[in-house]
Amino acid sequence: MHYDLATLREFAVELSMEADLVSEDLLHISFDQDVVLVFKNYVGADGPDCLIAFEGSPWHSHGKLGLMIGEGCYVELDELQVL
């Protein structure tokens, strides 16, 4: 799976976010000077992959992001829903 970074960048700009398509495989969305959300496409050992992470943080997620919303409950968000 790969994210559509160009579409994601356009959507971020529509939401008045600072979005920088660093390369064809890397998008930075800045929320503050020290808070940058990173979307990255790459080819891993098992084929095409993608991740979302905060720059400088070991936390990351691949594909859709799963968030706990209560005990035993979670919601999955695609990359557009994350924004």
Kinemage of the C-alpha trace (Angstrom):
@kinemage 1
@onewidth
@group {chain A} dominant
@subgroup {mainchain}
@vectorlist {calphas} color= white
{ca met a 1} P 0.000 0.000 0.000
{ca his a 2} L 1.167 3.554 -0.740
{ca tyr a 3} L -0.335 6.879 0.282
{ca asp a 4} L -1.350 9.331 -2.458
{ca leu a 5} L 0.969 12.063 -1.195
{ca ala a 6} L 0.023 14.654 -3.835
{ca thr a 7} L -3.672 14.395 -2.928
{ca leu a 8} L -2.826 14.399 0.764
{ca arg a 9} L -0.764 17.579 0.295
{ca glu a 10} L -3.605 19.298 -1.587
{ca phe a 11} L -6.069 18.368 1.167
{ca ala a 12} L -3.720 19.660 3.875
{ca val a 13} L -3.368 22.991 2.028
{ca glu a 14} L -7.189 23.211 1.731
{ca leu a 15} L -7.285 22.832 5.528
{ca ser a 16} L -4.762 25.720 5.825
{ca met a 17} L -1.950 23.432 6.953
{ca glu a 18} L 1.666 23.903 5.941
{ca ala a 19} L 2.456 20.931 3.689
{ca asp a 20} L 5.785 20.250 1.987
{ca leu a 21} L 6.139 17.459 -0.572
{ca val a 22} L 9.830 16.873 0.170
{ca ser a 23} L 10.139 14.193 -2.523
{ca glu a 24} L 7.798 11.916 -4.458
{ca asp a 25} L 7.899 9.538 -1.472
{ca leu a 26} L 7.911 11.946 1.489
{ca leu a 27} L 5.398 14.538 2.750
{ca his a 28} L 5.847 16.779 5.794
{ca ile a 29} L 2.876 18.528 7.399
{ca ser a 30} L 3.885 21.132 9.979
{ca phe a 31} L 1.597 21.964 12.879
{ca asp a 32} L 4.241 23.995 14.705
{ca gln a 33} L 7.953 24.537 14.145
{ca asp a 34} L 8.744 21.434 16.212
{ca val a 35} L 5.672 19.333 15.323
{ca val a 36} L 5.877 17.702 11.901
{ca leu a 37} L 3.675 14.826 10.794
{ca val a 38} L 5.454 12.662 8.221
{ca phe a 39} L 3.843 10.497 5.547
{ca lys a 40} L 6.291 8.227 3.725
{ca asn a 41} L 6.037 5.651 0.947
{ca tyr a 42} L 8.776 3.075 0.479
{ca val a 43} L 9.464 -0.454 -0.672
{ca gly a 44} L 10.104 -2.808 2.209
{ca ala a 45} L 11.129 -6.452 2.329
{ca asp a 46} L 7.516 -7.498 1.671
{ca gly a 47} L 6.851 -4.970 -1.105
{ca pro a 48} L 5.265 -1.492 -1.171
{ca asp a 49} L 4.643 -0.005 2.266
{ca cys a 50} L 3.882 3.342 3.882
{ca leu a 51} L 4.071 4.928 7.286
{ca ile a 52} L 2.854 7.911 9.242
{ca ala a 53} L 4.908 9.293 12.133
{ca phe a 54} L 5.803 12.424 14.031
{ca glu a 55} L 9.294 13.533 13.048
{ca gly a 56} L 11.816 12.621 15.746
{ca ser a 57} L 9.464 10.179 17.487
{ca pro a 58} L 9.874 6.391 17.526
{ca trp a 59} L 6.056 6.021 17.246
{ca his a 60} L 4.721 5.232 13.790
{ca ser a 61} L 1.898 3.406 12.049
{ca his a 62} L 1.622 1.621 8.707
{ca gly a 63} L -1.387 2.094 6.413
{ca lys a 64} L -4.523 3.024 8.323
{ca leu a 65} L -4.136 4.472 11.799
{ca gly a 66} L -5.952 2.680 14.635
{ca leu a 67} L -6.897 4.825 17.643
{ca met a 68} L -8.424 3.633 20.900
{ca ile a 69} L -11.665 5.515 21.642
{ca gly a 70} L -12.731 3.598 24.703
{ca glu a 71} L -12.179 0.364 26.522
{ca gly a 72} L -12.092 -2.352 23.883
{ca cys a 73} L -13.110 0.089 21.141
{ca tyr a 74} L -11.076 1.648 18.390
{ca val a 75} L -11.512 3.499 15.134
{ca glu a 76} L -9.443 3.181 11.965
{ca leu a 77} L -8.555 6.373 10.089
{ca asp a 78} L -7.146 6.590 6.589
{ca glu a 79} L -4.528 9.225 5.814
{ca leu a 80} L -7.095 11.892 4.843
{ca gln a 81} L -9.131 11.314 7.991
{ca val a 82} L -5.996 11.756 10.118
{ca leu a 83} L -5.772 15.374 8.958
